[in-house]
Amino acid sequence: MKYEHVMRWLAAWRARTILSCILGAVGGMALSLVLLALAWAFIFMVSIHVLGGWVPYFSGWIHPLVATVAIPLLFIGNACVSQETLGKYSFTTGTATDKLVTIPGYGSNVNPLAPNSIISVLKMVGDVLFCGPRVAVWSFKQVVRFLRILRLDVPGCAAVLTVLHETGHRMSYHDITESIEGLNPVRVFNQLRLHDGVIFLQSDPPGLSLGTQMKEELDRISQPANPAYRR
């Protein structure tokens, strides 16, 4: 395989990934702002109904303050509570049977005042309110990925991919470094984690291997063998 072909392919992948990260970050941030605004409005309305009878009529500023303070708390809660935990529901029935029954037009046999039923409803509400923070965090991760991809050492990473493909099997970090002159192993090996097609092996000796899809893609662009990368 010609090293130059791999480098061009990797440069094209880098350009596509950068564009994808930019679009994802911008679109995700816009969506997160909409979701956070809806969450703010919901909390504002809940505050009016819950605290409306407890605060003086001239203290209307309390409700916007409650909604505003709740937004950063949503980010903290999203970081502390996993989606798996929020997705586990438990309801108590108000009948002799434990089986949940829903009758169209009449309701169900769920006891809404049971502790686990109340907790499950709160989980559902929290799961919806956490949508804004989740999208915002995802958008931030796209920005971080964009910055990492932007600094990608295309020549060095392409050299490693070329050697792995030509070898056809796993290679230790030491063997890869020895086979490529001038390689910065700390930087390049870390940057290769950005591509899902590179498999990092922890078993002795630690090293790298190519995934099936990566092998097929490099096979597609493969050309007659060419001398290994040289700086």
N, CA and C atoms as a LAMMPS dump frame, in Angstrom:
ITEM: TIMESTEP
0
ITEM: NUMBER OF ATOMS
693
ITEM: BOX BOUNDS ff ff ff
-5.0000000000000000e+02 5.0000000000000000e+02
-5.0000000000000000e+02 5.0000000000000000e+02
-5.0000000000000000e+02 5.0000000000000000e+02
ITEM: ATOMS id mol type element x y z
1 1 1 N 0.845 -1.199 0
2 1 2 C 0 0 0
3 1 3 C 0.876 1.243 0
4 2 1 N 0.515 2.237 -0.773
5 2 2 C 1.269 3.471 -0.79
6 2 3 C 0.873 4.348 0.395
7 3 1 N 1.884 4.803 1.091
8 3 2 C 1.66 5.653 2.258
9 3 3 C 0.918 6.925 1.86
10 4 1 N 1.223 7.455 0.678
11 4 2 C 0.59 8.694 0.231
12 4 3 C -0.916 8.536 0.074
13 5 1 N -1.365 7.345 -0.353
14 5 2 C -2.796 7.092 -0.519
15 5 3 C -3.49 7.116 0.842
16 6 1 N -2.855 6.51 1.82
17 6 2 C -3.437 6.476 3.168
18 6 3 C -3.49 7.883 3.743
19 7 1 N -2.469 8.665 3.514
20 7 2 C -2.431 10.019 4.045
21 7 3 C -3.531 10.872 3.421
22 8 1 N -3.773 10.724 2.12
23 8 2 C -4.853 11.48 1.479
24 8 3 C -6.214 11.044 2.017
25 9 1 N -6.363 9.723 2.202
26 9 2 C -7.625 9.215 2.741
27 9 3 C -7.855 9.731 4.161
28 10 1 N -6.811 9.745 4.977
29 10 2 C -6.929 10.202 6.356
30 10 3 C -7.197 11.704 6.406
31 11 1 N -6.586 12.454 5.509
32 11 2 C -6.826 13.903 5.455
33 11 3 C -8.275 14.189 5.085
34 12 1 N -8.827 13.387 4.16
35 12 2 C -10.23 13.559 3.791
36 12 3 C -11.149 13.205 4.955
37 13 1 N -10.81 12.133 5.683
38 13 2 C -11.59 11.752 6.873
39 13 3 C -11.536 12.854 7.923
40 14 1 N -10.381 13.437 8.089
41 14 2 C -10.211 14.532 9.055
42 14 3 C -11.091 15.714 8.671
43 15 1 N -11.125 16.068 7.392
44 15 2 C -11.942 17.203 6.941
45 15 3 C -13.431 16.92 7.163
46 16 1 N -13.864 15.691 6.845
47 16 2 C -15.281 15.34 7.043
48 16 3 C -15.644 15.362 8.517
49 17 1 N -14.748 14.87 9.36
50 17 2 C -15.024 14.813 10.79
51 17 3 C -15.08 16.208 11.387
52 18 1 N -14.2 17.089 10.949
53 18 2 C -14.212 18.474 11.428
54 18 3 C -15.537 19.142 11.08
55 19 1 N -15.996 18.953 9.837
56 19 2 C -17.27 19.536 9.411
57 19 3 C -18.416 18.968 10.231
58 20 1 N -18.384 17.66 10.456
59 20 2 C -19.431 17.011 11.247
60 20 3 C -19.458 17.547 12.673
61 21 1 N -18.284 17.752 13.262
62 21 2 C -18.211 18.279 14.628
63 21 3 C -18.753 19.7 14.705
64 22 1 N -18.422 20.513 13.708
65 22 2 C -18.903 21.897 13.697
66 22 3 C -20.419 21.938 13.593
67 23 1 N -20.974 21.173 12.64
68 23 2 C -22.423 21.149 12.472
69 23 3 C -23.11 20.581 13.707
70 24 1 N -22.528 19.532 14.273
71 24 2 C -23.112 18.934 15.467
72 24 3 C -23.086 19.882 16.655
73 25 1 N -21.972 20.596 16.829
74 25 2 C -21.85 21.512 17.959
75 25 3 C -22.827 22.682 17.828
76 26 1 N -22.908 23.262 16.633
77 26 2 C -23.803 24.406 16.418
78 26 3 C -25.261 23.977 16.542
79 27 1 N -25.62 22.886 15.852
80 27 2 C -26.999 22.408 15.916
81 27 3 C -27.382 21.948 17.31
82 28 1 N -26.479 21.233 17.978
83 28 2 C -26.756 20.757 19.329
84 28 3 C -26.911 21.895 20.317
85 29 1 N -26.068 22.922 20.189
86 29 2 C -26.165 24.054 21.115
87 29 3 C -27.479 24.807 20.91
88 30 1 N -27.891 24.973 19.655
89 30 2 C -29.166 25.646 19.388
90 30 3 C -30.332 24.845 19.969
91 31 1 N -30.298 23.526 19.778
92 31 2 C -31.356 22.678 20.327
93 31 3 C -31.353 22.69 21.848
94 32 1 N -30.161 22.686 22.446
95 32 2 C -30.088 22.694 23.91
96 32 3 C -30.657 23.985 24.484
97 33 1 N -30.45 25.112 23.797
98 33 2 C -31.007 26.378 24.265
99 33 3 C -32.532 26.345 24.245
100 34 1 N -33.095 25.746 23.194
101 34 2 C -34.557 25.617 23.109
102 34 3 C -35.071 24.731 24.235
103 35 1 N -34.418 23.588 24.448
104 35 2 C -34.849 22.666 25.5
105 35 3 C -34.705 23.283 26.893
106 36 1 N -33.626 24.028 27.101
107 36 2 C -33.426 24.681 28.393
108 36 3 C -34.453 25.784 28.624
109 37 1 N -34.829 26.473 27.541
110 37 2 C -35.862 27.504 27.664
111 37 3 C -37.203 26.88 28.037
112 38 1 N -37.516 25.732 27.436
113 38 2 C -38.754 25.035 27.774
114 38 3 C -38.715 24.529 29.22
115 39 1 N -37.544 24.046 29.64
116 39 2 C -37.402 23.593 31.025
117 39 3 C -37.584 24.761 31.986
118 40 1 N -37.005 25.916 31.646
119 40 2 C -37.16 27.115 32.481
120 40 3 C -38.622 27.498 32.61
121 41 1 N -39.351 27.474 31.476
122 41 2 C -40.768 27.834 31.497
123 41 3 C -41.578 26.85 32.34
124 42 1 N -41.235 25.561 32.222
125 42 2 C -41.954 24.549 33.008
126 42 3 C -41.727 24.754 34.502
127 43 1 N -40.466 24.966 34.89
128 43 2 C -40.152 25.174 36.302
129 43 3 C -40.787 26.47 36.803
130 44 1 N -40.832 27.476 35.962
131 44 2 C -41.474 28.741 36.314
132 44 3 C -42.954 28.528 36.637
133 45 1 N -43.647 27.76 35.783
134 45 2 C -45.062 27.487 36.006
135 45 3 C -45.273 26.649 37.259
136 46 1 N -44.412 25.667 37.481
137 46 2 C -44.523 24.844 38.687
138 46 3 C -44.315 25.701 39.926
139 47 1 N -43.356 26.622 39.861
140 47 2 C -43.092 27.508 41.004
141 47 3 C -44.302 28.376 41.306
142 48 1 N -44.982 28.85 40.291
143 48 2 C -46.177 29.672 40.505
144 48 3 C -47.259 28.873 41.22
145 49 1 N -47.456 27.621 40.776
146 49 2 C -48.507 26.8 41.371
147 49 3 C -48.137 26.319 42.774
148 50 1 N -46.863 26.034 43
149 50 2 C -46.442 25.495 44.297
150 50 3 C -46.206 26.604 45.319
151 51 1 N -45.523 27.669 44.891
152 51 2 C -45.173 28.733 45.828
153 51 3 C -46.119 29.915 45.783
154 52 1 N -47.037 29.905 44.819
155 52 2 C -47.927 31.063 44.652
156 52 3 C -48.689 31.418 45.898
157 53 1 N -49.129 30.422 46.653
158 53 2 C -49.896 30.705 47.858
159 53 3 C -49.054 30.991 49.073
160 54 1 N -47.734 30.881 48.94
161 54 2 C -46.848 31.045 50.1
162 54 3 C -46.068 32.357 50.069
163 55 1 N -45.995 32.995 48.919
164 55 2 C -45.225 34.235 48.813
165 55 3 C -46.179 35.398 48.57
166 56 1 N -45.831 36.583 49.012
167 56 2 C -46.692 37.762 48.789
168 56 3 C -46.891 38.039 47.305
169 57 1 N -48.016 38.654 46.979
170 57 2 C -48.342 38.887 45.57
171 57 3 C -47.339 39.804 44.892
172 58 1 N -46.629 40.638 45.675
173 58 2 C -45.662 41.57 45.084
174 58 3 C -44.271 40.951 44.946
175 59 1 N -44.144 39.659 45.286
176 59 2 C -42.847 38.984 45.174
177 59 3 C -42.798 38.088 43.945
178 60 1 N -43.275 38.59 42.828
179 60 2 C -43.291 37.799 41.601
180 60 3 C -41.915 37.46 41.067
181 61 1 N -40.901 38.164 41.541
182 61 2 C -39.533 37.907 41.074
183 61 3 C -39.011 36.565 41.575
184 62 1 N -39.661 36.006 42.585
185 62 2 C -39.191 34.751 43.158
186 62 3 C -39.298 33.614 42.14
187 63 1 N -40.38 33.592 41.378
188 63 2 C -40.593 32.489 40.441
189 63 3 C -39.545 32.466 39.312
190 64 1 N -39.234 33.62 38.679
191 64 2 C -38.135 33.603 37.701
192 64 3 C -36.795 33.214 38.331
193 65 1 N -36.593 33.638 39.602
194 65 2 C -35.344 33.297 40.279
195 65 3 C -35.246 31.793 40.505
196 66 1 N -36.356 31.176 40.933
197 66 2 C -36.369 29.727 41.152
198 66 3 C -36.056 28.996 39.851
199 67 1 N -36.693 29.421 38.756
200 67 2 C -36.476 28.766 37.468
201 67 3 C -35.039 28.943 36.99
202 68 1 N -34.482 30.129 37.222
203 68 2 C -33.112 30.403 36.785
204 68 3 C -32.103 29.596 37.583
205 69 1 N -32.302 29.512 38.902
206 69 2 C -31.392 28.741 39.748
207 69 3 C -31.489 27.255 39.424
208 70 1 N -32.671 26.803 38.998
209 70 2 C -32.871 25.381 38.713
210 70 3 C -32.098 24.911 37.486
211 71 1 N -31.827 25.815 36.538
212 71 2 C -31.144 25.4 35.302
213 71 3 C -29.752 24.84 35.579
214 72 1 N -28.866 25.537 36.304
215 72 2 C -27.56 24.916 36.608
216 72 3 C -27.69 23.657 37.456
217 73 1 N -28.748 23.595 38.294
218 73 2 C -28.964 22.391 39.088
219 73 3 C -29.312 21.201 38.195
220 74 1 N -29.945 21.481 37.056
221 74 2 C -30.238 20.403 36.105
222 74 3 C -28.947 19.811 35.542
223 75 1 N -27.97 20.668 35.275
224 75 2 C -26.681 20.18 34.781
225 75 3 C -25.989 19.321 35.845
226 76 1 N -26.077 19.752 37.101
227 76 2 C -25.466 18.977 38.183
228 76 3 C -26.178 17.639 38.339
229 77 1 N -27.507 17.674 38.302
230 77 2 C -28.268 16.437 38.416
231 77 3 C -28.015 15.492 37.26
232 78 1 N -27.878 16.033 36.06
233 78 2 C -27.594 15.193 34.891
234 78 3 C -26.242 14.512 35.018
235 79 1 N -25.281 15.208 35.638
236 79 2 C -23.944 14.63 35.814
237 79 3 C -23.92 13.587 36.917
238 80 1 N -24.825 13.707 37.867
239 80 2 C -24.806 12.807 39.031
240 80 3 C -25.715 11.597 38.869
241 81 1 N -26.763 11.731 38.067
242 81 2 C -27.743 10.651 37.92
243 81 3 C -27.642 10.066 36.518
244 82 1 N -27.495 8.767 36.428
245 82 2 C -27.371 8.105 35.128
246 82 3 C -28.738 7.931 34.477
247 83 1 N -28.756 7.854 33.147
248 83 2 C -29.993 7.612 32.415
249 83 3 C -30.576 6.245 32.759
250 84 1 N -29.702 5.303 33.055
251 84 2 C -30.163 3.968 33.418
252 84 3 C -30.992 4.016 34.701
253 85 1 N -30.553 4.819 35.661
254 85 2 C -31.301 4.959 36.909
255 85 3 C -32.65 5.622 36.67
256 86 1 N -32.669 6.666 35.845
257 86 2 C -33.918 7.356 35.559
258 86 3 C -34.88 6.484 34.766
259 87 1 N -34.345 5.533 34.023
260 87 2 C -35.187 4.683 33.187
261 87 3 C -35.818 3.517 33.915
262 88 1 N -35.528 3.344 35.196
263 88 2 C -36.102 2.243 35.973
264 88 3 C -37.333 2.748 36.731
265 89 1 N -38.501 2.232 36.363
266 89 2 C -39.751 2.661 36.965
267 89 3 C -40.367 1.52 37.768
268 90 1 N -41.099 1.898 38.807
269 90 2 C -41.805 0.919 39.632
270 90 3 C -43.111 1.542 40.101
271 91 1 N -44.214 0.874 39.82
272 91 2 C -45.525 1.397 40.188
273 91 3 C -46.269 0.397 41.08
274 92 1 N -47.077 0.932 41.969
275 92 2 C -47.916 0.115 42.836
276 92 3 C -49.364 0.204 42.355
277 93 1 N -50.005 -0.931 42.231
278 93 2 C -51.397 -0.949 41.786
279 93 3 C -52.327 -0.724 42.967
280 94 1 N -53.492 -0.201 42.68
281 94 2 C -54.477 0.029 43.721
282 94 3 C -55.53 -1.051 43.777
283 95 1 N -55.238 -2.197 43.162
284 95 2 C -56.168 -3.319 43.139
285 95 3 C -55.494 -4.549 43.717
286 96 1 N -56.245 -5.651 43.753
287 96 2 C -55.707 -6.887 44.323
288 96 3 C -54.598 -7.48 43.48
289 97 1 N -54.585 -7.189 42.184
290 97 2 C -53.574 -7.743 41.299
291 97 3 C -52.389 -6.792 41.167
292 98 1 N -51.196 -7.346 40.996
293 98 2 C -49.993 -6.539 40.798
294 98 3 C -49.781 -6.172 39.336
295 99 1 N -50.609 -6.707 38.467
296 99 2 C -50.47 -6.445 37.038
297 99 3 C -51.095 -5.101 36.702
298 100 1 N -50.329 -4.267 35.955
299 100 2 C -50.837 -2.961 35.55
300 100 3 C -51.878 -3.146 34.462
301 101 1 N -53.016 -2.5 34.643
302 101 2 C -54.104 -2.592 33.683
303 101 3 C -54.503 -1.187 33.281
304 102 1 N -54.585 -0.937 31.971
305 102 2 C -55.012 0.365 31.456
306 102 3 C -56.322 0.186 30.701
307 103 1 N -57.328 0.949 31.075
308 103 2 C -58.636 0.877 30.421
309 103 3 C -58.815 2.173 29.636
310 104 1 N -58.843 2.11 28.308
311 104 2 C -58.999 3.322 27.488
312 104 3 C -60.229 4.124 27.896
313 105 1 N -60.015 5.414 28.137
314 105 2 C -61.123 6.288 28.501
315 105 3 C -61.415 6.334 29.985
316 106 1 N -60.82 5.405 30.758
317 106 2 C -61.103 5.354 32.195
318 106 3 C -59.846 5.502 33.058
319 107 1 N -58.71 5.157 32.524
320 107 2 C -57.476 5.258 33.286
321 107 3 C -56.853 3.901 33.527
322 108 1 N -56.118 3.781 34.632
323 108 2 C -55.443 2.533 34.957
324 108 3 C -55.602 2.242 36.44
325 109 1 N -55.095 1.07 36.845
326 109 2 C -55.204 0.687 38.252
327 109 3 C -53.976 1.065 39.069
328 110 1 N -53.139 1.998 38.554
329 110 2 C -51.957 2.448 39.282
330 110 3 C -52.365 3.33 40.455
331 111 1 N -51.745 3.086 41.6
332 111 2 C -51.972 3.933 42.773
333 111 3 C -51.011 5.116 42.703
334 112 1 N -51.485 6.309 42.328
335 112 2 C -50.57 7.445 42.124
336 112 3 C -49.961 7.982 43.405
337 113 1 N -50.51 7.605 44.567
338 113 2 C -50.009 8.121 45.844
339 113 3 C -48.99 7.199 46.494
340 114 1 N -48.757 6.021 45.888
341 114 2 C -47.758 5.105 46.434
342 114 3 C -46.371 5.718 46.277
343 115 1 N -45.485 5.535 47.263
344 115 2 C -44.144 6.153 47.204
345 115 3 C -43.377 5.831 45.923
346 116 1 N -43.402 4.547 45.526
347 116 2 C -42.638 4.208 44.323
348 116 3 C -43.278 4.774 43.066
349 117 1 N -44.61 4.936 43.06
350 117 2 C -45.279 5.545 41.915
351 117 3 C -44.901 7.019 41.795
352 118 1 N -44.854 7.709 42.948
353 118 2 C -44.462 9.12 42.942
354 118 3 C -43.018 9.28 42.475
355 119 1 N -42.143 8.409 42.98
356 119 2 C -40.73 8.47 42.581
357 119 3 C -40.583 8.207 41.085
358 120 1 N -41.346 7.271 40.557
359 120 2 C -41.267 6.963 39.124
360 120 3 C -41.723 8.14 38.281
361 121 1 N -42.784 8.823 38.72
362 121 2 C -43.25 10.009 37.995
363 121 3 C -42.184 11.102 38.03
364 122 1 N -41.569 11.287 39.19
365 122 2 C -40.503 12.288 39.298
366 122 3 C -39.318 11.931 38.398
367 123 1 N -39.028 10.641 38.28
368 123 2 C -37.958 10.209 37.38
369 123 3 C -38.289 10.564 35.936
370 124 1 N -39.547 10.349 35.558
371 124 2 C -39.965 10.68 34.196
372 124 3 C -39.809 12.174 33.921
373 125 1 N -40.268 12.987 34.876
374 125 2 C -40.144 14.432 34.719
375 125 3 C -38.671 14.838 34.649
376 126 1 N -37.854 14.268 35.542
377 126 2 C -36.427 14.571 35.531
378 126 3 C -35.761 14.15 34.242
379 127 1 N -36.164 13.009 33.712
380 127 2 C -35.594 12.511 32.466
381 127 3 C -35.85 13.493 31.327
382 128 1 N -37.049 14.087 31.33
383 128 2 C -37.381 15.069 30.292
384 128 3 C -36.613 16.368 30.505
385 129 1 N -36.545 16.829 31.759
386 129 2 C -35.847 18.087 32.048
387 129 3 C -34.352 17.993 31.779
388 130 1 N -33.791 16.793 31.893
389 130 2 C -32.359 16.61 31.662
390 130 3 C -32 16.589 30.175
391 131 1 N -32.996 16.629 29.29
392 131 2 C -32.703 16.589 27.846
393 131 3 C -31.843 17.777 27.421
394 132 1 N -32.161 18.969 27.949
395 132 2 C -31.378 20.159 27.616
396 132 3 C -29.922 20.033 28.021
397 133 1 N -29.636 19.702 29.284
398 133 2 C -28.239 19.508 29.682
399 133 3 C -27.53 18.416 28.895
400 134 1 N -28.232 17.326 28.585
401 134 2 C -27.6 16.238 27.838
402 134 3 C -27.158 16.701 26.458
403 135 1 N -28.031 17.435 25.778
404 135 2 C -27.681 17.93 24.447
405 135 3 C -26.557 18.947 24.535
406 136 1 N -26.577 19.796 25.574
407 136 2 C -25.517 20.792 25.746
408 136 3 C -24.172 20.121 25.998
409 137 1 N -24.162 19.087 26.838
410 137 2 C -22.92 18.349 27.119
411 137 3 C -22.418 17.671 25.852
412 138 1 N -23.342 17.082 25.087
413 138 2 C -22.95 16.44 23.828
414 138 3 C -22.334 17.463 22.873
415 139 1 N -22.911 18.656 22.815
416 139 2 C -22.374 19.713 21.942
417 139 3 C -20.972 20.115 22.378
418 140 1 N -20.765 20.204 23.687
419 140 2 C -19.432 20.538 24.2
420 140 3 C -18.422 19.46 23.821
421 141 1 N -18.838 18.202 23.879
422 141 2 C -17.943 17.111 23.492
423 141 3 C -17.588 17.197 22.009
424 142 1 N -18.522 17.679 21.192
425 142 2 C -18.228 17.859 19.776
426 142 3 C -17.172 18.94 19.573
427 143 1 N -17.231 19.981 20.395
428 143 2 C -16.212 21.047 20.315
429 143 3 C -14.844 20.497 20.702
430 144 1 N -14.81 19.692 21.774
431 144 2 C -13.546 19.089 22.21
432 144 3 C -12.998 18.166 21.125
433 145 1 N -13.878 17.369 20.532
434 145 2 C -13.448 16.462 19.461
435 145 3 C -12.931 17.263 18.265
436 146 1 N -13.595 18.368 17.935
437 146 2 C -13.157 19.229 16.835
438 146 3 C -11.738 19.733 17.075
439 147 1 N -11.459 20.185 18.3
440 147 2 C -10.129 20.711 18.617
441 147 3 C -9.071 19.615 18.539
442 148 1 N -9.43 18.399 18.961
443 148 2 C -8.471 17.288 18.894
444 148 3 C -8.216 16.865 17.448
445 149 1 N -9.28 16.8 16.656
446 149 2 C -9.126 16.433 15.243
447 149 3 C -8.321 17.488 14.5
448 150 1 N -8.519 18.752 14.886
449 150 2 C -7.817 19.85 14.217
450 150 3 C -6.308 19.712 14.376
451 151 1 N -5.869 19.147 15.516
452 151 2 C -4.431 18.978 15.775
453 151 3 C -3.918 17.6 15.349
454 152 1 N -4.714 16.878 14.589
455 152 2 C -4.331 15.52 14.191
456 152 3 C -3.049 15.523 13.368
457 153 1 N -2.115 14.672 13.754
458 153 2 C -0.863 14.489 13.016
459 153 3 C -1.145 13.509 11.876
460 154 1 N -1.594 14.051 10.749
461 154 2 C -1.994 13.211 9.624
462 154 3 C -0.841 12.354 9.105
463 155 1 N 0.352 12.908 8.883
464 155 2 C 1.46 12.065 8.404
465 155 3 C 1.806 10.938 9.365
466 156 1 N 1.881 11.246 10.658
467 156 2 C 2.245 10.22 11.637
468 156 3 C 1.188 9.139 11.759
469 157 1 N -0.078 9.533 11.841
470 157 2 C -1.165 8.553 11.958
471 157 3 C -1.266 7.703 10.694
472 158 1 N -1.09 8.33 9.534
473 158 2 C -1.141 7.58 8.28
474 158 3 C -0.016 6.561 8.212
475 159 1 N 1.142 6.919 8.738
476 159 2 C 2.273 5.99 8.735
477 159 3 C 1.955 4.757 9.58
478 160 1 N 1.352 4.957 10.741
479 160 2 C 0.998 3.826 11.606
480 160 3 C -0.037 2.943 10.939
481 161 1 N -1.046 3.548 10.328
482 161 2 C -2.087 2.772 9.645
483 161 3 C -1.498 1.969 8.497
484 162 1 N -0.554 2.569 7.785
485 162 2 C 0.082 1.869 6.663
486 162 3 C 0.854 0.65 7.15
487 163 1 N 1.605 0.822 8.209
488 163 2 C 2.39 -0.289 8.753
489 163 3 C 1.479 -1.398 9.27
490 164 1 N 0.428 -1.046 9.972
491 164 2 C -0.502 -2.047 10.507
492 164 3 C -1.191 -2.814 9.389
493 165 1 N -1.555 -2.111 8.331
494 165 2 C -2.233 -2.773 7.214
495 165 3 C -1.293 -3.691 6.46
496 166 1 N -0.079 -3.246 6.223
497 166 2 C 0.878 -4.067 5.496
498 166 3 C 1.311 -5.276 6.312
499 167 1 N 1.382 -5.107 7.638
500 167 2 C 1.766 -6.235 8.496
501 167 3 C 0.659 -7.27 8.558
502 168 1 N -0.592 -6.807 8.634
503 168 2 C -1.728 -7.72 8.611
504 168 3 C -2.089 -8.329 9.948
505 169 1 N -1.421 -7.927 11.021
506 169 2 C -1.753 -8.453 12.342
507 169 3 C -1.406 -7.41 13.395
508 170 1 N -1.713 -7.708 14.655
509 170 2 C -1.43 -6.77 15.723
510 170 3 C 0.062 -6.511 15.839
511 171 1 N 0.386 -5.318 16.293
512 171 2 C 1.779 -4.958 16.521
513 171 3 C 1.887 -4.27 17.871
514 172 1 N 2.985 -4.503 18.553
515 172 2 C 3.207 -3.83 19.832
516 172 3 C 3.597 -2.38 19.578
517 173 1 N 3.418 -1.564 20.614
518 173 2 C 3.803 -0.161 20.486
519 173 3 C 5.286 -0.032 20.149
520 174 1 N 6.09 -0.891 20.741
521 174 2 C 7.536 -0.828 20.503
522 174 3 C 7.853 -1.141 19.048
523 175 1 N 7.241 -2.191 18.498
524 175 2 C 7.524 -2.565 17.107
525 175 3 C 7.075 -1.485 16.128
526 176 1 N 5.937 -0.864 16.425
527 176 2 C 5.446 0.204 15.547
528 176 3 C 6.412 1.383 15.564
529 177 1 N 6.826 1.771 16.751
530 177 2 C 7.742 2.909 16.882
531 177 3 C 9.071 2.63 16.18
532 178 1 N 9.565 1.383 16.299
533 178 2 C 10.832 1.03 15.673
534 178 3 C 10.731 1.006 14.155
535 179 1 N 9.548 0.699 13.623
536 179 2 C 9.402 0.557 12.169
537 179 3 C 9.151 1.883 11.46
538 180 1 N 8.885 2.957 12.206
539 180 2 C 8.589 4.253 11.594
540 180 3 C 9.573 5.289 12.13
541 181 1 N 10.406 5.757 11.28
542 181 2 C 11.433 6.716 11.672
543 181 3 C 10.823 8.078 11.971
544 182 1 N 11.222 8.676 13.087
545 182 2 C 10.772 10.019 13.422
546 182 3 C 9.379 10.1 14.007
547 183 1 N 8.771 8.975 14.356
548 183 2 C 7.402 8.979 14.876
549 183 3 C 7.371 9.498 16.312
550 184 1 N 6.388 10.325 16.614
551 184 2 C 6.145 10.766 17.988
552 184 3 C 5.08 9.839 18.576
553 185 1 N 5.471 8.769 19.25
554 185 2 C 4.51 7.752 19.687
555 185 3 C 3.476 8.256 20.673
556 186 1 N 3.86 9.12 21.587
557 186 2 C 2.919 9.62 22.599
558 186 3 C 1.78 10.381 21.929
559 187 1 N 2.108 11.253 21.013
560 187 2 C 1.085 12.057 20.35
561 187 3 C 0.26 11.229 19.385
562 188 1 N 0.916 10.449 18.541
563 188 2 C 0.212 9.715 17.487
564 188 3 C -0.683 8.616 18.05
565 189 1 N -0.17 7.829 18.994
566 189 2 C -0.987 6.749 19.554
567 189 3 C -2.226 7.296 20.244
568 190 1 N -2.079 8.429 20.921
569 190 2 C -3.229 9.031 21.58
570 190 3 C -4.239 9.552 20.563
571 191 1 N -3.749 10.128 19.458
572 191 2 C -4.645 10.662 18.431
573 191 3 C -5.363 9.561 17.666
574 192 1 N -4.766 8.382 17.566
575 192 2 C -5.416 7.281 16.863
576 192 3 C -6.67 6.807 17.594
577 193 1 N -6.824 7.15 18.854
578 193 2 C -8.038 6.81 19.594
579 193 3 C -9.255 7.543 19.04
580 194 1 N -9.021 8.587 18.264
581 194 2 C -10.125 9.345 17.687
582 194 3 C -10.841 8.563 16.593
583 195 1 N -10.213 7.536 16.065
584 195 2 C -10.827 6.737 14.999
585 195 3 C -11.227 5.382 15.56
586 196 1 N -12.51 5.033 15.367
587 196 2 C -13.023 3.774 15.912
588 196 3 C -12.416 2.552 15.236
589 197 1 N -11.799 2.743 14.096
590 197 2 C -11.26 1.602 13.359
591 197 3 C -9.96 1.068 13.912
592 198 1 N -9.362 1.787 14.851
593 198 2 C -8.102 1.35 15.469
594 198 3 C -8.418 0.719 16.819
595 199 1 N -7.95 -0.512 17.017
596 199 2 C -8.216 -1.248 18.247
597 199 3 C -6.978 -1.203 19.136
598 200 1 N -7.165 -0.758 20.375
599 200 2 C -6.076 -0.703 21.343
600 200 3 C -6.12 -1.967 22.188
601 201 1 N -5.053 -2.738 22.131
602 201 2 C -4.987 -4.035 22.809
603 201 3 C -4.19 -3.914 24.097
604 202 1 N -4.782 -4.405 25.181
605 202 2 C -4.135 -4.31 26.488
606 202 3 C -3.362 -5.577 26.853
607 203 1 N -3.682 -6.683 26.188
608 203 2 C -2.992 -7.932 26.508
609 203 3 C -1.525 -7.842 26.116
610 204 1 N -0.708 -8.625 26.774
611 204 2 C 0.741 -8.571 26.571
612 204 3 C 1.129 -9.163 25.211
613 205 1 N 1.918 -8.454 24.388
614 205 2 C 2.384 -7.085 24.616
615 205 3 C 1.338 -6.076 24.15
616 206 1 N 1.141 -4.983 24.885
617 206 2 C 0.166 -3.961 24.48
618 206 3 C 0.516 -3.412 23.102
619 207 1 N -0.521 -3.152 22.319
620 207 2 C -0.258 -2.639 20.983
621 207 3 C -1.526 -2.246 20.269
622 208 1 N -1.456 -2.252 18.94
623 208 2 C -2.571 -1.814 18.116
624 208 3 C -2.927 -2.875 17.084
625 209 1 N -4.179 -2.803 16.644
626 209 2 C -4.662 -3.643 15.569
627 209 3 C -5.738 -2.872 14.819
628 210 1 N -6.049 -3.307 13.614
629 210 2 C -7.081 -2.645 12.816
630 210 3 C -8.39 -3.414 12.904
631 211 1 N -9.501 -2.675 13.018
632 211 2 C -10.814 -3.295 13.002
633 211 3 C -11.157 -3.768 11.603
634 212 1 N -12.199 -4.57 11.498
635 212 2 C -12.586 -5.144 10.204
636 212 3 C -12.931 -4.067 9.184
637 213 1 N -13.711 -3.091 9.587
638 213 2 C -14.115 -2.036 8.659
639 213 3 C -12.927 -1.207 8.209
640 214 1 N -12.006 -0.96 9.121
641 214 2 C -10.81 -0.214 8.748
642 214 3 C -9.97 -0.997 7.744
643 215 1 N -9.837 -2.298 7.971
644 215 2 C -9.086 -3.13 7.031
645 215 3 C -9.725 -3.097 5.648
646 216 1 N -11.047 -3.21 5.616
647 216 2 C -11.751 -3.196 4.322
648 216 3 C -11.576 -1.859 3.624
649 217 1 N -11.611 -0.774 4.389
650 217 2 C -11.446 0.545 3.786
651 217 3 C -10.036 0.73 3.237
652 218 1 N -9.042 0.273 3.987
653 218 2 C -7.662 0.389 3.504
654 218 3 C -7.396 -0.56 2.345
655 219 1 N -8.077 -1.706 2.326
656 219 2 C -7.968 -2.608 1.177
657 219 3 C -8.489 -1.93 -0.087
658 220 1 N -9.551 -1.158 0.107
659 220 2 C -10.172 -0.502 -1.036
660 220 3 C -9.241 0.511 -1.685
661 221 1 N -8.459 1.191 -0.863
662 221 2 C -7.569 2.218 -1.424
663 221 3 C -6.148 1.705 -1.598
664 222 1 N -5.962 0.405 -1.338
665 222 2 C -4.6 -0.139 -1.376
666 222 3 C -4.017 -0.107 -2.781
667 223 1 N -2.733 0.061 -2.807
668 223 2 C -1.952 0.093 -4.039
669 223 3 C -0.716 -0.765 -3.809
670 224 1 N 0.094 -1.008 -4.842
671 224 2 C 1.342 -1.758 -4.64
672 224 3 C 2.176 -1.167 -3.527
673 225 1 N 2.855 -2.035 -2.808
674 225 2 C 3.616 -1.625 -1.623
675 225 3 C 4.593 -0.524 -1.948
676 226 1 N 4.77 0.349 -0.975
677 226 2 C 5.685 1.463 -1.12
678 226 3 C 6.547 1.544 0.133
679 227 1 N 7.757 2.077 0.062
680 227 2 C 8.583 2.177 1.266
681 227 3 C 7.859 2.87 2.402
682 228 1 N 8.196 2.488 3.583
683 228 2 C 7.529 3.013 4.779
684 228 3 C 7.787 4.505 4.909
685 229 1 N 6.936 5.102 5.687
686 229 2 C 6.989 6.556 5.92
687 229 3 C 8.336 6.974 6.503
688 230 1 N 8.818 8.07 5.977
689 230 2 C 10.064 8.651 6.503
690 230 3 C 9.87 10.147 6.692
691 231 1 N 10.315 10.651 7.806
692 231 2 C 10.208 12.098 8.053
693 231 3 C 11.357 12.813 7.355
